[in-house]
Amino acid sequence: MATSNGNAVRPQPGSFQEALSGRENDSKHHIAGSLATQTPPTNGRGSPHLRQFHELPSKGFWNDVVTMRWMRRPSSSIKMLGAPVLFWFNWTLVAPHVDNPWRHLLFVSNRLPDSAQGVPMYAKSYWDIAFVAYYVIVFSFIRQSLTIYFLKPLARYYGIKKEGKLDRFAEQGYAIIYFVCSGSLGLWTMYNYLPTWYFRTQYFWIDYPYAHMPGTVKPYYLLQSAYWLQQFLLLVLRIEKPRSDFAELVAHHIVTLWLIGWSYLTNLTPIGNAIFLTMDWSDVFLALSKCFNYLQMEKTKTVAFAWFTGVWTYTRHYLNIVILYSVWTEWDLIPSQSKVWDPMNGLWMPKWVKYQIFIPILLLQFINLFWYFLIWRILLRAIFSSNLDDERSDDEDEDAEPRAKKSKKE
């Protein structure tokens, strides 16, 4: 906080500075939490026999389905996943020569004849909606299974005891696993199956429309759609305890889903793949720094956050602005015969669609810029301040009453 003549100068209410200051000192914020003060873990490692964690209590399977509690109960989500697998298997046995409708939930639909080079080719299908819905359940099952049976016991083993911090460590551990996998698949897809390696933005437009998707492009896109939709549902349905940056994350997820849906619908998957890559790898380093913070690895968390700042700068700003520039200046590389609204032939590119693509990417950039200012304030404070995080609470998940009792004793 700035000072003048020895007196603290508070930011003006409602100002941008106040918003940044509030976020910077908030241990619950998904970025500020990377360096926020934590309760030190217990000395030494825990028992070699990791404590067993259990699912949330249930009022029955159908209650879990109706209340969406299956998103946090692997035993319920696995039942929902198992039914289509069983139906698909039975159909395959009984009527192997009749089209099996259950396969559309389990496998990518609408495969076309392979290319001349033997590469699998796919086109869009209405069955893609069913595939995405099914894999929302798959990601819910994977996330909560890893949380309950691996990540929480691991955190407990390394001395984290508070339930809230166990949840946060598990959340970030899952983020590392997911974004490493999705980022790697995204790079593989761009390198092997798209003409855009490495961010050759002119090829977003030159060969439009990209109605036929080679190799891993379609499964990659649909799996990313399922992941982000699952995360969005967790947020807006408040299935998990909302964080202090709830509104920012909801806005970010809405814009992300807007971009995913619109780019897939309009056959612009190469630009969608590029945007996914700008998001995924920076989130790996953010989650790493937060895990190091929960483990009280002071120097490591600061180094990781510095690496995160560099990766974020390159991916979420430099590359994102390169993509924005391409939308604005290279749009005319689209073949003139393709600049029409003709969905039946896979053409969705009249002039106004340019702004429909540009605006959500720009909105995403504005959200990222707000976080970017916050990132630099946190990093500079970590490097130059001797009393880092003095104003931050380390009891991010305690109830108000226990916290009041604690302060009263002091």
C-alpha positions as CSV (number, residue, x, y, z in Angstrom):
1,M,0.0,0.0,0.0
2,A,1.4,3.4,-1.0
3,T,2.3,5.9,1.8
4,S,2.4,9.7,1.9
5,N,4.1,11.5,4.9
6,G,4.1,8.3,6.8
7,N,0.4,7.8,6.4
8,A,-1.1,4.9,4.5
9,V,-2.9,6.0,1.3
10,R,-5.9,3.8,0.6
11,P,-7.1,3.3,-3.0
12,Q,-10.3,5.1,-3.9
13,P,-13.4,2.9,-3.4
14,G,-14.4,1.3,-6.7
15,S,-11.2,2.1,-8.4
16,F,-9.1,-0.3,-10.5
17,Q,-6.3,0.1,-7.9
18,E,-8.7,-1.0,-5.2
19,A,-9.8,-4.0,-7.2
20,L,-6.2,-5.1,-7.8
21,S,-5.2,-4.5,-4.1
22,G,-8.2,-6.5,-2.9
23,R,-7.2,-9.4,-5.2
24,E,-3.5,-9.2,-4.4
25,N,-4.1,-9.7,-0.7
26,D,-6.7,-12.5,-1.1
27,S,-5.4,-15.9,-0.4
28,K,-8.5,-17.5,-2.0
29,H,-7.9,-15.9,-5.4
30,H,-6.8,-18.4,-8.0
31,I,-3.7,-16.4,-8.9
32,A,-2.9,-14.6,-5.6
33,G,-3.1,-17.9,-3.8
34,S,0.1,-18.9,-5.5
35,L,2.2,-17.0,-3.0
36,A,-0.2,-16.4,-0.1
37,T,1.0,-17.3,3.4
38,Q,0.0,-20.8,4.4
39,T,-0.1,-22.6,7.7
40,P,3.2,-24.6,7.8
41,P,2.8,-28.4,7.2
42,T,3.5,-30.7,10.2
43,N,7.1,-31.6,10.7
44,G,8.2,-34.6,8.8
45,R,6.2,-36.8,6.5
46,G,3.1,-38.6,7.6
47,S,2.5,-42.3,8.1
48,P,3.6,-44.5,5.2
49,H,0.0,-45.8,5.3
50,L,-1.8,-42.9,3.7
51,R,-5.0,-41.8,5.4
52,Q,-8.1,-43.1,3.6
53,F,-10.5,-40.4,2.3
54,H,-14.1,-40.9,1.6
55,E,-16.7,-39.6,-0.8
56,L,-19.4,-37.1,0.2
57,P,-22.4,-38.7,1.9
58,S,-25.3,-39.6,-0.5
59,K,-29.1,-39.8,-0.2
60,G,-29.1,-42.4,-3.0
61,F,-28.1,-42.6,-6.6
62,W,-31.2,-40.9,-8.1
63,N,-30.8,-38.0,-5.7
64,D,-27.2,-37.6,-6.8
65,V,-28.3,-37.5,-10.4
66,V,-31.0,-34.9,-9.8
67,T,-28.9,-32.7,-7.5
68,M,-25.8,-33.0,-9.7
69,R,-24.0,-34.5,-6.7
70,W,-22.6,-37.1,-9.0
71,M,-20.0,-34.5,-10.1
72,R,-18.4,-35.1,-6.7
73,R,-19.2,-38.7,-6.1
74,P,-17.2,-41.2,-8.2
75,S,-19.4,-44.1,-7.2
76,S,-22.4,-42.3,-8.7
77,S,-20.6,-41.1,-11.9
78,I,-19.2,-44.5,-12.6
79,K,-22.7,-45.9,-12.6
80,M,-23.8,-43.3,-15.1
81,L,-20.7,-44.1,-17.2
82,G,-21.2,-47.8,-17.0
83,A,-24.8,-48.0,-18.3
84,P,-24.0,-46.8,-21.9
85,V,-20.9,-49.1,-22.0
86,L,-23.2,-52.0,-21.0
87,F,-25.8,-51.1,-23.6
88,W,-23.2,-50.7,-26.3
89,F,-21.7,-54.1,-25.5
90,N,-25.0,-55.8,-25.5
91,W,-26.0,-54.2,-28.8
92,T,-22.7,-55.3,-30.3
93,L,-23.4,-58.9,-29.3
94,V,-27.0,-59.1,-30.3
95,A,-27.1,-57.0,-33.5
96,P,-23.5,-56.5,-34.7
97,H,-24.5,-55.5,-38.2
98,V,-27.0,-52.8,-37.1
99,D,-25.7,-49.3,-36.4
100,N,-25.1,-49.1,-32.6
101,P,-26.4,-45.7,-31.3
102,W,-24.5,-46.1,-28.0
103,R,-21.2,-45.9,-29.8
104,H,-21.7,-42.2,-30.3
105,L,-21.4,-41.6,-26.6
106,L,-18.2,-43.5,-26.3
107,F,-16.4,-42.8,-29.5
108,V,-16.0,-39.9,-31.9
109,S,-18.7,-39.9,-34.6
110,N,-18.9,-39.3,-38.3
111,R,-15.6,-40.7,-39.5
112,L,-15.0,-40.1,-43.2
113,P,-12.8,-42.1,-45.6
114,D,-9.1,-41.7,-44.8
115,S,-7.0,-39.2,-46.6
116,A,-4.7,-40.2,-49.4
117,Q,-1.9,-40.3,-46.8
118,G,-4.0,-42.8,-44.7
119,V,-4.8,-40.2,-42.0
120,P,-8.3,-40.7,-40.3
121,M,-10.7,-37.9,-41.2
122,Y,-13.8,-36.7,-39.3
123,A,-16.6,-34.2,-39.8
124,K,-19.0,-32.6,-37.4
125,S,-22.1,-34.4,-36.2
126,Y,-25.1,-33.8,-34.0
127,W,-23.9,-36.8,-32.0
128,D,-21.0,-34.7,-30.9
129,I,-23.3,-33.1,-28.3
130,A,-23.9,-36.6,-26.8
131,F,-20.2,-37.3,-26.8
132,V,-19.4,-34.0,-25.0
133,A,-22.1,-34.7,-22.4
134,Y,-20.8,-38.2,-21.7
135,Y,-17.3,-37.0,-21.3
136,V,-18.4,-34.3,-18.8
137,I,-19.3,-37.3,-16.7
138,V,-16.0,-38.9,-17.5
139,F,-14.0,-35.9,-16.4
140,S,-16.1,-35.6,-13.2
141,F,-15.2,-39.2,-12.4
142,I,-11.5,-38.8,-13.1
143,R,-11.2,-35.6,-11.2
144,Q,-12.9,-36.8,-8.1
145,S,-11.3,-40.2,-8.1
146,L,-7.8,-38.6,-8.3
147,T,-8.8,-36.1,-5.6
148,I,-10.1,-38.7,-3.1
149,Y,-7.8,-41.6,-3.7
150,F,-4.5,-40.0,-4.8
151,L,-4.1,-36.3,-4.4
152,K,-5.6,-35.7,-1.0
153,P,-3.7,-38.7,0.6
154,L,-0.5,-37.3,-1.1
155,A,-1.1,-33.9,0.4
156,R,-1.8,-35.4,3.8
157,Y,1.4,-37.5,3.6
158,Y,3.4,-34.3,3.1
159,G,1.9,-32.6,6.1
160,I,-1.2,-30.7,4.9
161,K,-4.0,-31.2,7.3
162,K,-6.7,-28.5,6.9
163,E,-9.6,-29.7,4.8
164,G,-9.7,-26.6,2.7
165,K,-6.0,-26.8,1.8
166,L,-6.4,-30.5,1.0
167,D,-9.1,-29.6,-1.4
168,R,-7.0,-26.8,-3.0
169,F,-3.9,-28.9,-3.3
170,A,-6.0,-31.6,-5.0
171,E,-7.6,-29.1,-7.3
172,Q,-4.2,-27.8,-8.5
173,G,-2.8,-31.3,-8.7
174,Y,-5.6,-32.3,-11.0
175,A,-5.0,-29.1,-13.1
176,I,-1.3,-30.0,-13.5
177,I,-2.3,-33.5,-14.7
178,Y,-5.0,-32.3,-17.1
179,F,-3.2,-29.3,-18.6
180,V,0.1,-31.3,-19.2
181,C,-2.0,-33.9,-21.1
182,S,-4.2,-31.4,-23.0
183,G,-1.2,-29.1,-23.8
184,S,0.8,-32.1,-25.1
185,L,-2.0,-33.4,-27.2
186,G,-2.6,-29.9,-28.5
187,L,1.0,-29.5,-29.6
188,W,0.9,-33.0,-31.1
189,T,-2.2,-32.1,-33.0
190,M,-0.9,-28.8,-34.3
191,Y,2.4,-30.4,-35.4
192,N,1.1,-33.5,-37.1
193,Y,-2.4,-32.6,-38.4
194,L,-2.7,-28.8,-38.9
195,P,-0.9,-26.4,-41.3
196,T,-0.5,-23.9,-38.5
197,W,2.7,-25.2,-36.9
198,Y,4.1,-23.1,-35.2
199,F,1.5,-20.4,-35.0
200,R,1.6,-19.7,-38.7
201,T,-1.5,-17.6,-38.5
202,Q,-2.1,-17.1,-42.2
203,Y,-3.2,-20.8,-42.3
204,F,-6.1,-20.0,-40.0
205,W,-7.7,-18.6,-43.2
206,I,-6.0,-19.7,-46.4
207,D,-7.6,-23.1,-46.7
208,Y,-11.0,-22.3,-45.1
209,P,-13.3,-24.1,-44.5
210,Y,-11.7,-26.8,-42.3
211,A,-14.9,-28.9,-42.4
212,H,-12.9,-32.2,-42.5
213,M,-10.8,-32.7,-39.4
214,P,-7.7,-35.0,-39.6
215,G,-6.3,-37.3,-37.0
216,T,-6.7,-36.1,-33.4
217,V,-8.2,-32.7,-34.2
218,K,-11.9,-33.7,-33.5
219,P,-11.3,-35.8,-30.4
220,Y,-9.0,-33.1,-29.0
221,Y,-11.5,-30.4,-29.6
222,L,-14.5,-32.3,-28.2
223,L,-12.5,-33.4,-25.1
224,Q,-11.5,-29.9,-24.4
225,S,-15.1,-28.8,-24.8
226,A,-16.2,-31.4,-22.3
227,Y,-13.5,-30.4,-19.8
228,W,-14.4,-26.7,-19.9
229,L,-18.1,-27.4,-19.7
230,Q,-17.5,-29.6,-16.7
231,Q,-15.5,-26.8,-15.0
232,F,-18.2,-24.3,-15.8
233,L,-20.9,-26.4,-14.3
234,L,-18.9,-26.9,-11.1
235,L,-18.7,-23.1,-10.9
236,V,-22.2,-21.9,-11.8
237,L,-24.1,-24.6,-10.0
238,R,-21.9,-23.9,-6.9
239,I,-21.3,-27.6,-6.5
240,E,-18.1,-26.7,-4.9
241,K,-17.6,-23.8,-2.5
242,P,-17.3,-20.5,-4.5
243,R,-14.1,-18.7,-4.4
244,S,-13.6,-15.0,-4.0
245,D,-12.8,-14.6,-7.7
246,F,-16.0,-16.4,-8.7
247,A,-17.3,-13.6,-11.0
248,E,-13.9,-13.4,-12.9
249,L,-13.8,-17.2,-13.4
250,V,-17.4,-17.4,-14.6
251,A,-16.7,-14.6,-17.1
252,H,-13.6,-16.3,-18.3
253,H,-15.3,-19.7,-18.7
254,I,-18.3,-18.1,-20.6
255,V,-16.0,-16.5,-23.1
256,T,-13.9,-19.7,-23.4
257,L,-17.1,-21.8,-24.1
258,W,-18.2,-19.1,-26.6
259,L,-15.0,-19.4,-28.5
260,I,-15.0,-23.2,-28.4
261,G,-18.5,-23.5,-29.6
262,W,-18.4,-20.8,-32.3
263,S,-15.0,-21.9,-33.7
264,Y,-16.2,-25.5,-33.9
265,L,-19.5,-24.6,-35.5
266,T,-17.9,-22.3,-38.1
267,N,-15.1,-24.8,-39.1
268,L,-12.3,-22.7,-37.6
269,T,-10.7,-25.5,-35.5
270,P,-7.1,-24.4,-36.3
271,I,-7.5,-21.1,-34.6
272,G,-9.3,-22.9,-31.7
273,N,-6.4,-25.2,-31.3
274,A,-4.0,-22.2,-31.1
275,I,-6.0,-20.5,-28.4
276,F,-6.2,-23.7,-26.4
277,L,-2.4,-23.9,-26.4
278,T,-2.1,-20.3,-25.2
279,M,-4.2,-21.1,-22.2
280,D,-3.1,-24.6,-21.2
281,W,0.7,-24.3,-20.6
282,S,0.5,-21.2,-18.5
283,D,-2.0,-22.9,-16.3
284,V,0.5,-25.8,-15.7
285,F,3.0,-23.4,-14.1
286,L,0.3,-21.6,-12.1
287,A,-0.9,-24.8,-10.6
288,L,2.7,-25.9,-9.9
289,S,3.5,-22.7,-8.0
290,K,0.3,-23.1,-5.9
291,C,1.1,-26.7,-5.0
292,F,4.6,-25.6,-4.0
293,N,3.0,-22.9,-1.9
294,Y,0.7,-25.3,-0.1
295,L,3.8,-27.4,0.7
296,Q,5.6,-24.3,2.1
297,M,8.5,-24.6,-0.4
298,E,9.2,-20.9,-0.2
299,K,12.0,-20.5,-2.7
300,T,10.6,-23.1,-5.1
301,K,7.2,-21.5,-5.2
302,T,8.7,-18.0,-6.0
303,V,10.8,-19.5,-8.8
304,A,7.8,-21.4,-10.2
305,F,5.7,-18.3,-10.1
306,A,8.5,-16.4,-11.9
307,W,8.5,-19.1,-14.6
308,F,4.7,-18.9,-14.7
309,T,4.9,-15.1,-15.2
310,G,7.2,-15.6,-18.2
311,V,5.1,-18.4,-19.8
312,W,1.9,-16.4,-19.2
313,T,3.4,-13.3,-20.8
314,Y,4.4,-15.3,-23.9
315,T,1.3,-17.4,-24.3
316,R,-1.6,-15.4,-23.0
317,H,-0.4,-12.0,-24.2
318,Y,2.2,-12.2,-27.0
319,L,0.7,-15.2,-28.8
320,N,-2.9,-14.1,-28.0
321,I,-2.2,-10.7,-29.5
322,V,-0.6,-12.4,-32.6
323,I,-3.9,-14.3,-33.0
324,L,-5.9,-11.1,-32.6
325,Y,-3.8,-9.3,-35.1
326,S,-4.3,-12.2,-37.5
327,V,-8.1,-12.0,-37.1
328,W,-8.1,-8.3,-37.8
329,T,-5.5,-8.2,-40.7
330,E,-5.4,-11.6,-42.4
331,W,-9.1,-12.2,-42.6
332,D,-9.1,-11.4,-46.3
333,L,-6.9,-14.5,-47.0
334,I,-10.1,-16.5,-46.9
335,P,-11.0,-17.5,-50.4
336,S,-13.6,-15.0,-51.8
337,Q,-16.0,-17.8,-52.6
338,S,-15.9,-18.9,-49.0
339,K,-16.9,-15.5,-47.6
340,V,-20.6,-16.3,-47.5
341,W,-23.2,-17.6,-45.0
342,D,-23.9,-21.1,-46.4
343,P,-24.0,-23.6,-43.5
344,M,-25.2,-26.4,-45.7
345,N,-21.8,-26.3,-47.5
346,G,-19.8,-25.6,-44.3
347,L,-19.3,-21.9,-45.1
348,W,-20.0,-19.4,-42.2
349,M,-17.8,-16.4,-43.1
350,P,-19.7,-13.3,-44.1
351,K,-18.0,-10.1,-43.0
352,W,-19.8,-9.7,-39.7
353,V,-18.4,-13.1,-38.4
354,K,-15.0,-11.4,-38.3
355,Y,-16.2,-9.4,-35.3
356,Q,-17.9,-12.4,-33.8
357,I,-14.5,-14.0,-33.6
358,F,-12.4,-10.9,-32.7
359,I,-14.6,-9.7,-29.8
360,P,-14.5,-12.9,-27.6
361,I,-10.7,-13.2,-28.1
362,L,-10.4,-9.5,-27.2
363,L,-12.6,-10.0,-24.1
364,L,-10.4,-12.9,-23.1
365,Q,-7.4,-10.6,-23.5
366,F,-8.9,-8.0,-21.2
367,I,-9.6,-10.5,-18.5
368,N,-6.0,-11.8,-18.9
369,L,-4.6,-8.3,-18.7
370,F,-6.4,-7.7,-15.4
371,W,-4.9,-10.8,-14.0
372,Y,-1.5,-9.8,-15.6
373,F,-1.3,-6.6,-13.6
374,L,-2.1,-8.7,-10.5
375,I,0.6,-11.2,-11.4
376,W,3.3,-8.6,-11.6
377,R,2.2,-6.9,-8.3
378,I,2.4,-10.3,-6.6
379,L,5.8,-11.2,-8.1
380,L,7.4,-7.9,-7.4
381,R,6.1,-8.0,-3.8
382,A,7.5,-11.5,-3.5
383,I,11.0,-10.4,-4.7
384,F,11.4,-7.1,-3.0
385,S,9.2,-7.2,0.2
386,S,10.6,-8.6,3.4
387,N,7.1,-9.0,4.9
388,L,5.5,-10.9,2.0
389,D,1.8,-11.7,2.5
390,D,1.5,-10.1,6.0
391,E,-2.0,-8.9,5.1
392,R,-3.1,-12.2,3.7
393,S,-5.1,-14.8,5.6
394,D,-3.8,-18.3,5.7
395,D,-7.1,-19.6,6.9
396,E,-8.9,-19.4,3.5
397,D,-11.5,-22.1,4.3
398,E,-12.2,-21.5,8.0
399,D,-15.7,-20.5,9.1
400,A,-16.1,-17.0,10.4
401,E,-16.9,-18.3,14.0
402,P,-13.6,-20.3,14.5
403,R,-11.7,-17.4,13.0
404,A,-13.3,-14.9,15.5
405,K,-12.5,-17.2,18.4
406,K,-8.9,-17.4,17.3
407,S,-8.5,-13.6,17.1
408,K,-10.2,-13.3,20.5
409,K,-7.7,-15.6,22.1
410,E,-4.9,-13.6,20.7
